Amino acid sequence: MTREGPAPVPGPAAPLSGSVLAEAAVVFAVALSIHAAVWDRYSWCAVALAVQAFYVQYKWDRLLQQGNAVFQFRMSANSGLLPASMVMPLLGLVMKERCQAAGNPFFERFGVVVAATGMAVALFSSVLALGITRPVPTNTCVISGLAGGVIIYIMKHSLSVGEVIEVLEVLLIFVYLNMILLYLLPRCFTPGEALLVLGGISFVLNQLIKRSLTVVESQGDPVDFFLLVVVVGMVLMGIFFSTLFIFMDSGTWASSIFFHLMTCVLSLGVVLPWLHRLIRRNPLLWLLQFLFQTDTRIYLLAYWSLLATLACLMVLYQNAKRSSSESKKHQAPTITRKYFHFIVVATYIPGIIFDRPLLYVAATVCLAVFIFLEYVRYFRIKPLGHTLRSLLSLFLDERDSGPLILTHIYLLLGMSLPVWLIPRPCAQKGSLGGARALVPYAGVLAVGVGDTVASIFGSTMGEIRWPGTKKTFEGTMTSIFAQIISVALILIFDSGVDLNHSYAWILGSISTVSLLEAYTTQIDNLLLPLYLLILLMA
């Protein structure tokens, strides 16, 4: 894959392409499947949201084509509003159902709040698009108004006052994060990716604030608090340094020393005390004790260290090839980049089988390291900034059209989200039997196996292309077959997985997500695991 070419010249709005319609059809199929499985007033709201998001997505696409969007979005894809709008509502619905089946009313209501928050954020993005579209699209406004009215009416009679306030708080945080991050980071997201990523960050920030204000002795799991504090701490750190380096050159030694000093101050003076307040113990001592608690964890950490070393050697090898190449624009081929997917699969499968809490924490630490290194690269912080720019430029693809390089972070998120998102109290009492037993493997199957195999076989052997895309029929079919083989291997090596004859649903879920991979132009590393997780949970 190559870098994005020159920006397209704004022109008249084009009709919906076949690939966009096919992507919409897949998303509608998922939404209707969840609706059929749940069949309550919240699932009706999700269907109404999907209908209005489909119409509004066309308005967003036209704004991007004409260059009339409020911010600079990634231009090599459509707006992606429909697939992004449905993730949080559908995730909340399946979470509510599973926690209800597990007899956990607290997380059942939490699932309702997640669904309501996702709908509120999606409606805001729709209102934003309709408000700046000229001429005002009357029919789309009517459809969005009807759908929004139904959703607001049902949520008004379903949520408590505290839950309504919580949804509005997330929406307010989302609005401010949109204004700040989309201004600071042009061309890094499509509108749909911004909705998904910033909506998730807004929800995490609100949850951390809420739990910090209501913390009591022994409340919550330290592992969960660790994830919340790390994510919010890294985002706030990025906003702080982005604002600071508007007024000073970040590439000097003085600025670099200041960056490292402020990182230590913020980590030791804000993040660690915040975490200490939540878990009621020294965070560093807790982390060391947690990591080295059992022999299994020590073996896993040693194994993961070897894999990390192998990944670094691969990067250095590609850099050496570029140095010996006559072309100054040497790029690692697609197949080489997919080797990292295999390394990540080799990392996550033992963690899921032998020690999921350790994988949970290790993935959180790895996320913090990746984000910190991206700050160092982006701000050109000495002594590693320029080196990281050179090394990571080897693995750029068309999705990295903005100032940030996010592909590797999206890969980590896609593999980790199925492990992070499912509340552990709702994963007990057999509530994750059948196809739901594969939920922790959703990232491994969708991204680690499916996307990798589709890319490799599609680019080397594929001849029949899906209409309107560069993806091939052969790549999709081999992707589905590889995921089925992977499920069979998981059954052999993970004794905790019992599918209870739910093979048809698993095959349908894998096939649906593989079709979404063929047609979507959004970040598949992030989108595909979430949709497979939703389908398996249903």
C-alpha positions in Angstrom: 0.0 0.0 0.0 1.2 3.5 -0.8 0.9 6.9 0.8 -2.1 9.1 0.0 -1.7 11.2 -3.2 -2.7 14.8 -3.7 -5.9 15.9 -2.1 -8.9 15.6 -4.4 -10.2 18.8 -6.0 -13.6 19.6 -4.5 -16.4 19.0 -6.9 -20.1 18.3 -7.1 -21.5 15.6 -4.7 -21.3 12.1 -6.1 -24.0 9.5 -5.5 -23.5 6.8 -3.0 -21.0 4.3 -4.3 -21.6 0.6 -4.4 -18.9 0.0 -1.7 -20.6 2.5 0.7 -24.0 0.8 0.1 -22.4 -2.6 0.7 -20.8 -1.4 3.9 -24.1 0.0 5.0 -25.9 -3.3 4.2 -23.4 -5.2 6.4 -23.8 -2.7 9.3 -27.6 -3.0 9.0 -27.4 -6.7 9.0 -25.4 -6.6 12.3 -27.9 -4.1 13.8 -30.9 -6.2 12.8 -29.2 -9.3 14.2 -28.7 -7.7 17.6 -32.2 -6.3 17.4 -33.6 -9.9 16.8 -31.5 -11.2 19.7 -32.4 -8.5 22.2 -35.8 -7.3 20.9 -36.5 -4.5 23.4 -37.1 -0.7 23.2 -33.3 0.0 23.2 -32.8 -2.2 20.2 -35.6 -0.4 18.4 -33.6 2.8 19.2 -30.5 1.3 17.7 -32.4 0.5 14.4 -33.8 4.0 14.3 -30.2 5.4 14.8 -28.9 3.2 12.0 -31.5 4.6 9.6 -30.8 8.2 10.3 -27.0 7.6 10.4 -27.3 6.1 6.9 -28.9 9.3 5.5 -26.6 11.7 7.4 -23.5 9.8 6.2 -24.1 10.9 2.7 -24.2 14.6 3.9 -20.9 14.1 5.6 -19.4 12.5 2.5 -20.6 15.5 0.4 -19.0 17.9 2.9 -15.7 16.1 2.7 -15.8 16.1 -1.1 -16.6 19.8 -1.3 -14.1 20.7 1.4 -16.8 22.3 3.6 -16.3 20.3 6.7 -15.5 22.2 9.9 -12.2 20.4 10.5 -9.7 18.7 8.2 -10.5 15.0 8.0 -8.7 12.1 6.4 -9.6 12.3 2.7 -8.7 8.8 1.6 -12.0 7.3 3.0 -15.7 8.1 3.2 -17.0 9.6 6.4 -17.8 6.3 8.0 -20.5 7.7 10.2 -22.9 4.7 10.0 -20.4 2.0 11.1 -18.9 4.2 13.8 -22.3 5.4 15.1 -23.5 1.8 15.8 -20.5 0.5 17.8 -21.3 2.0 21.3 -25.1 1.5 21.1 -24.8 -2.1 20.0 -22.0 -2.8 22.5 -24.1 -1.4 25.3 -27.1 -3.5 24.3 -25.2 -6.8 24.3 -23.4 -5.8 27.5 -26.8 -5.2 29.1 -28.1 -8.6 28.0 -25.1 -10.5 29.2 -25.0 -8.8 32.6 -28.7 -9.3 33.0 -28.2 -13.0 32.3 -25.4 -13.0 34.9 -27.6 -11.4 37.5 -25.6 -8.2 37.8 -27.9 -5.2 37.9 -25.1 -2.7 38.3 -23.4 -3.6 35.0 -26.8 -4.1 33.4 -27.6 -0.4 33.9 -24.0 0.4 32.9 -24.7 -1.3 29.5 -27.8 0.9 29.1 -25.7 4.0 29.9 -23.2 2.9 27.3 -25.9 2.5 24.7 -27.5 5.8 25.5 -24.2 7.6 25.4 -23.3 6.2 22.0 -26.7 7.3 20.6 -26.3 10.8 22.1 -22.8 11.2 20.6 -23.9 9.9 17.2 -26.9 12.2 17.1 -24.6 15.1 17.9 -22.4 14.2 15.0 -25.4 14.0 12.7 -26.7 17.4 13.9 -23.3 18.9 13.2 -23.3 17.6 9.6 -26.8 18.8 9.0 -26.2 22.2 10.5 -23.3 23.0 8.1 -24.8 21.5 5.0 -26.0 24.0 2.4 -28.7 23.9 1.2 -30.2 22.4 4.3 -31.3 18.8 3.5 -34.9 18.8 4.4 -35.7 15.1 4.0 -32.6 14.1 6.0 -33.4 16.6 8.7 -37.0 15.1 9.0 -35.6 11.6 9.2 -33.0 12.5 11.8 -35.5 14.5 13.8 -37.9 11.6 13.9 -35.2 9.1 14.9 -33.7 11.5 17.4 -37.2 12.2 18.9 -37.9 8.5 19.4 -34.5 7.9 20.9 -34.7 10.9 23.3 -38.3 9.9 24.3 -37.4 6.3 25.1 -34.2 7.3 27.0 -36.1 9.9 29.0 -38.4 7.2 30.3 -35.6 4.7 30.8 -32.8 6.5 32.5 -32.6 7.8 36.0 -31.7 11.5 36.6 -28.2 10.5 37.5 -27.8 8.5 34.3 -29.1 11.3 32.2 -26.6 13.6 33.8 -23.8 11.1 33.1 -24.8 10.9 29.4 -24.8 14.7 29.1 -21.4 14.9 30.8 -19.9 12.5 28.3 -21.5 14.5 25.5 -20.0 17.7 26.8 -16.5 16.2 27.1 -16.9 14.8 23.6 -17.7 18.3 22.2 -14.7 19.9 23.8 -12.3 17.0 22.8 -13.6 17.4 19.2 -12.8 21.1 19.2 -9.3 20.6 20.7 -8.0 17.4 19.1 -9.4 17.8 15.6 -7.9 21.3 15.5 -4.5 20.0 16.8 -4.5 16.9 14.7 -5.8 17.6 11.2 -6.3 14.7 8.7 -5.8 12.1 11.3 -9.4 10.9 11.4 -12.5 10.5 9.4 -15.7 11.9 11.0 -16.6 8.3 11.9 -13.2 7.5 13.4 -13.3 10.7 15.4 -16.7 9.8 16.7 -15.5 6.3 17.7 -12.1 7.3 19.2 -13.0 10.5 20.9 -16.4 9.1 22.1 -14.5 6.3 23.7 -12.0 8.6 25.3 -14.8 10.9 26.6 -16.6 8.0 28.2 -13.4 6.8 29.9 -12.6 10.3 31.2 -16.1 10.6 32.6 -15.9 7.2 34.3 -12.6 8.1 35.9 -14.0 11.4 37.2 -17.1 9.7 38.5 -15.2 6.9 40.3 -12.7 9.4 41.7 -15.5 11.4 43.3 -17.2 8.4 44.7 -14.3 6.2 45.6 -14.5 4.2 48.9 -12.4 1.5 50.5 -12.2 -1.7 48.4 -14.4 -0.3 45.6 -13.5 -1.7 42.1 -10.7 -3.7 40.8 -7.2 -2.1 40.7 -6.7 -3.5 37.2 -9.7 -1.5 35.9 -8.6 1.7 37.6 -5.1 1.2 36.1 -6.5 1.2 32.5 -8.7 4.3 33.2 -5.9 6.4 34.7 -3.3 5.4 32.1 -5.6 6.3 29.1 -6.8 9.6 30.6 -3.3 10.5 31.8 -1.7 9.9 28.4 -4.5 12.0 26.6 -4.1 14.9 29.0 -0.4 14.8 28.7 -0.7 15.0 24.9 -3.0 18.0 25.1 -0.7 19.7 27.5 2.4 19.3 25.4 0.5 20.2 22.2 -0.6 23.4 23.7 2.9 24.1 25.2 4.8 23.5 21.9 2.6 26.0 20.1 4.6 28.6 21.8 8.1 27.0 21.7 10.2 24.9 19.4 10.0 21.3 20.5 13.1 20.2 18.5 15.7 21.8 20.7 17.7 20.2 23.5 16.2 22.6 26.0 12.6 21.7 25.0 13.5 18.0 25.0 14.9 18.2 28.5 11.8 20.1 29.6 9.6 17.5 27.9 11.2 14.7 29.9 11.1 16.6 33.1 7.4 17.5 32.7 6.7 13.9 31.9 8.2 12.8 35.2 6.4 15.6 37.0 3.0 14.7 35.5 3.5 11.0 36.0 4.8 11.2 39.6 2.8 14.2 40.7 -0.6 13.6 39.0 -1.0 10.1 37.5 0.5 8.0 40.4 -1.3 10.0 43.2 -4.5 9.7 41.3 -4.1 6.0 40.9 -3.1 5.7 44.6 -6.3 7.4 45.6 -8.3 4.9 43.7 -6.6 1.6 44.6 -5.6 2.7 48.2 -2.0 1.4 47.9 1.3 2.3 46.3 0.8 1.9 42.5 4.4 1.0 41.7 4.5 -1.7 44.5 1.1 -3.0 43.4 2.2 -3.2 39.8 5.5 -5.1 40.6 3.7 -7.5 42.9 1.0 -8.1 40.3 3.5 -8.7 37.4 5.6 -11.2 39.4 2.9 -12.8 41.4 3.2 -16.3 39.9 5.7 -18.4 37.9 3.3 -18.4 35.0 3.4 -14.6 34.8 7.2 -14.6 34.9 7.3 -17.1 32.0 4.8 -15.0 30.0 6.7 -11.8 30.6 9.9 -13.5 29.4 8.2 -14.9 26.3 6.7 -11.5 25.5 10.1 -9.8 25.9 11.5 -12.2 23.3 8.7 -11.3 20.9 9.2 -7.6 21.5 12.9 -8.0 20.7 12.0 -9.9 17.5 9.7 -7.0 16.5 12.4 -4.5 17.1 14.9 -6.5 15.1 12.5 -6.6 12.2 12.2 -2.8 12.3 16.0 -2.5 12.3 16.3 -5.0 9.4 13.9 -3.0 7.3 15.7 0.2 8.1 19.0 -1.5 7.0 17.3 -2.5 3.7 16.3 1.1 3.1 19.8 2.3 3.8 21.2 -0.1 1.2 18.4 0.6 -1.3 18.8 3.2 -4.0 15.4 4.5 -3.5 15.1 7.1 -0.7 11.4 6.3 -0.4 11.7 2.6 0.4 8.6 1.3 2.1 8.1 -2.0 3.8 5.7 -4.1 1.7 2.3 -5.1 2.9 3.3 -8.6 3.7 6.2 -7.4 5.8 3.9 -5.2 7.8 1.5 -8.1 8.4 4.3 -10.0 10.1 3.7 -7.8 13.1 0.1 -9.1 13.1 1.5 -12.6 13.5 3.8 -11.5 16.4 0.8 -9.8 18.1 -1.3 -13.0 17.7 1.6 -15.0 19.2 1.6 -12.5 22.1 -2.2 -12.5 22.9 -3.2 -16.1 22.6 -1.0 -17.4 25.5 -2.1 -14.4 27.6 -5.8 -15.1 26.9 -5.4 -18.8 27.7 -3.1 -18.7 30.8 -3.6 -15.3 32.5 -6.1 -12.7 31.2 -5.6 -10.2 34.0 -1.8 -10.1 33.2 -2.6 -9.6 29.5 -5.0 -6.8 30.5 -2.3 -4.9 32.5 0.5 -5.7 30.0 -1.6 -4.3 27.1 -2.3 -1.2 29.1 1.4 -0.6 29.8 2.2 -1.3 26.1 -0.5 1.3 25.1 1.1 3.9 27.4 4.6 3.2 25.9 3.3 3.4 22.3 1.5 6.7 22.9 4.6 8.2 24.7 6.9 7.1 21.8 4.4 8.7 19.4 4.7 12.0 21.4 8.5 11.7 21.2 8.3 11.2 17.4 5.7 13.8 16.7 7.4 16.6 18.8 10.8 15.5 17.6 12.0 15.1 21.2 15.7 14.4 21.4 17.5 12.0 21.4 15.0 9.5 19.9 12.6 11.8 18.0 14.3 11.9 14.6 15.2 8.2 14.8 11.6 7.2 15.5 10.4 9.4 12.6 12.8 7.5 10.3 12.0 4.1 11.5 8.2 4.4 11.6 8.1 6.1 8.2 9.0 2.7 6.8 5.6 1.3 7.8 3.3 4.2 6.7 0.2 3.4 4.8 -2.6 5.5 3.2 -4.4 5.8 6.6 -1.5 7.7 8.1 -2.2 10.9 6.1 -2.1 13.2 9.1 0.7 14.3 11.5 0.3 11.3 13.7 1.2 7.6 12.9 -1.6 5.6 14.6 -1.7 2.3 12.7 0.3 0.4 15.3 -1.7 1.9 18.2 -4.9 0.9 16.4 -3.6 -2.6 16.1 -2.9 -2.8 19.8 -6.3 -1.3 20.6 -8.1 -3.8 18.3 -6.4 -6.7 19.9 -6.9 -5.4 23.5 -10.5 -4.0 23.4 -12.2 -7.4 23.6 -10.1 -8.2 26.7 -10.7 -4.7 28.3 -14.4 -4.1 27.5 -16.3 -7.1 29.0 -17.0 -6.6 32.7 -15.5 -9.6 34.6 -18.5 -10.0 36.9 -20.6 -10.5 33.7 -18.2 -13.1 32.4 -18.9 -15.5 35.3 -21.7 -18.0 36.1 -21.5 -19.4 32.5 -22.8 -16.2 31.0 -20.1 -16.4 28.3 -20.9 -19.9 27.1 -21.3 -20.8 23.4 -20.1 -18.3 20.9 -19.6 -15.8 23.7 -16.6 -17.9 24.9 -14.8 -16.6 21.9 -15.3 -12.9 22.9 -11.7 -12.5 24.3 -10.4 -13.8 20.9 -12.4 -11.3 18.8 -9.3 -9.2 18.1 -7.1 -12.2 17.4 -9.7 -13.6 14.9 -10.7 -10.4 13.2 -7.4 -8.6 13.0 -4.6 -11.0 13.8 -5.9 -13.8 11.6 -8.7 -12.5 9.3 -7.3 -9.1 8.2 -3.8 -10.5 7.9 -4.7 -13.5 5.8 -7.1 -11.4 3.6 -4.3 -8.9 2.9 -1.6 -11.4 2.1 -3.7 -13.7 -0.1 -5.7 -10.9 -1.6 -2.5 -9.0 -2.7 -0.6 -12.0 -4.0 -3.3 -14.4 -5.4 -6.5 -12.4 -5.6 -8.0 -11.7 -9.1 -11.8 -11.2 -8.5 -12.4 -7.9 -6.9 -15.4 -6.9 -4.8 -17.3 -4.2 -6.7 -16.1 -0.7 -6.0 -13.1 -1.8 -3.9 -9.5 -3.0 -4.1 -10.3 -6.0 -2.0 -10.6 -9.4 -3.6 -13.0 -12.3 -3.3 -10.2 -14.8 -2.7 -8.8 -12.7 0.1 -12.1 -12.6 1.9 -12.8 -16.4 1.5 -9.3 -17.3 2.7 -9.8 -15.0 5.6 -13.0 -16.7 6.6 -11.4 -20.1 6.2 -8.4 -19.1 8.3 -10.6 -17.8 11.1 -12.6 -21.1 11.2 -9.3 -23.0 11.4 -8.2 -20.7 14.3 -11.5 -21.4 16.1 -10.8 -25.1 15.8 -7.3 -24.6 17.2 -8.7 -22.5 20.1 -11.1 -25.3 21.0 -8.1 -27.7 21.1 -5.7 -25.6 23.2 -8.2 -23.6 25.4 -10.1 -26.0 27.6 -12.3 -23.1 28.9 -14.0 -22.6 25.5 -17.2 -24.6 25.0 -19.1 -23.5 21.9 -22.3 -25.5 22.7 -23.1 -26.2 19.1 -23.3 -22.5 18.2 -21.2 -23.1 15.1 -23.7 -21.5 12.7 -23.7 -18.2 14.6 -19.9 -18.2 14.8 -19.6 -18.8 11.0 -22.2 -16.1 10.3 -20.4 -13.6 12.6 -17.0 -14.3 11.0 -18.4 -14.0 7.5 -20.2 -10.8 8.2 -17.2 -9.1 9.7 -15.0 -10.4 6.8 -17.5 -8.7 4.4 -17.2 -5.5 6.4 -13.4 -5.7 6.1 -13.8 -6.0 2.3 -15.9 -2.9 2.0 -15.0 -0.5 4.8 -12.5 2.3 4.3 -12.3 3.0 8.0 -9.6 1.8 10.3 -10.2 -1.9 10.2 -7.8 -2.7 13.0 -10.2 -0.9 15.3 -13.6 -1.5 13.7 -13.5 -5.2 12.9 -12.8 -6.5 16.4 -15.6 -4.4 17.9 -18.1 -5.7 15.4 -17.0 -9.3 15.9 -17.2 -8.8 19.7 -20.7 -7.5 19.4 -21.9 -10.4 17.3 -20.3 -13.0 19.4 -21.7 -11.4 22.6 -25.2 -11.5 21.2 
